[in-house]
Amino acid sequence: MTKLYLLWGILSISIILLMIILFRYRQAFQWLGYLCFNVALAAFLLYIVNLLEGYTQLEVPINPVTVGTISVLGIPGLLMLVALKLWIV
């Protein structure tokens, strides 16, 4: 029970420090905006790939790992996941 309170305390302090950093530096909002845009674009691209599953017989799951990979690597990351799906499965 004490461990649970300790974890919640660490989480609360981390959130407060993150908010202080975000409000102190205006560039942090730009960075956060770019991150949100990349995540939304990655999820949309995965949705399009899964929407075309009837034609391509290819399904790439939408989960945090695949969305994160495409967010960081972009279109080459999507192509890498498709190649891994075709090669391994």
Buried (B, 14 or more C-beta within 10 A) or exposed (E): EEEEEEEEEEEEEEEEEEEEEEEEEEEEEEEEEEEEEBBEBBBEBBEEBBEEEEEEEEEBEBEEEBBBBBBEBBEEBBEEBBEEBEEEE
